[in-house]
Amino acid sequence: MTSLPGSQEATAAWELLLPAAAAPARARGRALQSALREAVRTGRLPPRTRLPSSRDLARDLGVSRGLVTEAYEQLTAEGYLRSGRGAGTWVSDAVRAAAPPVRDLSPRRAADSRVDFVAGRPDLSLFPRAAWSAAQRAVLAELPHEELGYPDPRGLPRLRTALAELLTRRRGVVADPERIVVCSGVTQAVTLLGFVLHARGEHTVGVEDPGSPQYEALFATAGPRVARLPLDDEGLALDPLRASGVRAVVTTPGHHFPSGIAYSARRRARLLAWARETDGLIVEDDYDGDFRYDRAPVGALQGLDPDHVAYTGSVSKSLVPGLRLGWLVVPGHLADKVVARKQYMDLGNPSLDQAVLARFIERGDHDRQLRRCQRAYKERRDALLRALDEHLPGTRVSGIAAGLHAIATLPECHGPEDRLLARCAAAGVTVRPLGAYGSAGGGGVSLVLGYAHLSPARIREGVRLLADAARSTAPGR
């Protein structure tokens, strides 16, 4: 058994607890307990360390002996300390130091970045605070007390009914409220399906290549591995899909991320035929299906075969990602399993937030918000195209006029990709190449440029900086 000898033990404890002793008189006892608890928890007072007597520590800290005695008794009851008659007070062997802080994975803009063309980010300033606040007040006034208990894991019936009407009207989804599960965004929807698919023996799920980088991590959490499947000009290539042997695949047919293409009608039909032949499942991630600027959006694939397509989306692009509200329209044969998994995962989404979103949709506020976002994002896409034409003539913009990003392929005369990216970073403009999302084809340097979160002026500034960086990488410079 180890201890701090004589005055050393008193000095160590005195130094750790001195700030607590300086707390206001009413809070001093709690502060002393908290400081002592934290010192043990973090290992600054390691296990088997003998503490000074209550009389000695009280004298060193300049506090009453009663405060120290009470702190010792409280932490002994909690298991942080142990004591025995005539044996003194010791740090318990049961305590282990806390692990180092978890690495912060939240996205951050580079400190020296002047313009960040990150893809997929909406303009958070467009969030309709006044309308949302009005909906919150109304819901708090009218929501029955019983709806404040644990919610239906599928989601509030009111919200599922509102979503069914919205998705049927705007996206052509076959949306029975009984087959809608309210989720914490597309992330949770995909994870739920991953658990259910793995439980029924699907150990590999196909994903588009290039495609969103999140799927591999999500499915790894749930169990299945991923098989990366190539695309062609019409969408997911069918021969590699069949050769892979998978019976479930995640797609973005309305507006593929990141290439920006829309699946052709012929490819949509052949993909559905594959699902029927294999009794497979297509997971349709309709992440920005409402945002099309040259024509009405193409309806969801799920509407053609709701028994073989699971449809998912969220309010992350139309409102804000921080609401963590989305939906999963699941085939009937998977519905019970998905709902059971959802219940075990989190007991359902917050009732108040669901009720507010339901009212927001019912009163037409969501439709008004979509129109507002569509106008703003179309203006910004147009500003991007004009700026590229002015500052980087010869740049080819591919993909349909939709969504929150565009693919810009620079002429080959502007040099290699790695040099361009380095010059962009030095100039304070953050861009990501198409190759960062998987396989990239074609000549030149293809960049994924998100524009929805940037003002037209900031877009023009960013393209000017990009053009300066591109010219500096040209051969002979």
Order of alpha helices (4+ residues) and beta strands (2+ residues): alpha-alpha-beta-alpha-alpha-beta-beta-beta-alpha-alpha-beta-alpha-beta-alpha-beta-beta-alpha-beta-alpha-beta-beta-beta-alpha-alpha-alpha-beta-beta-alpha-beta-beta-beta-alpha
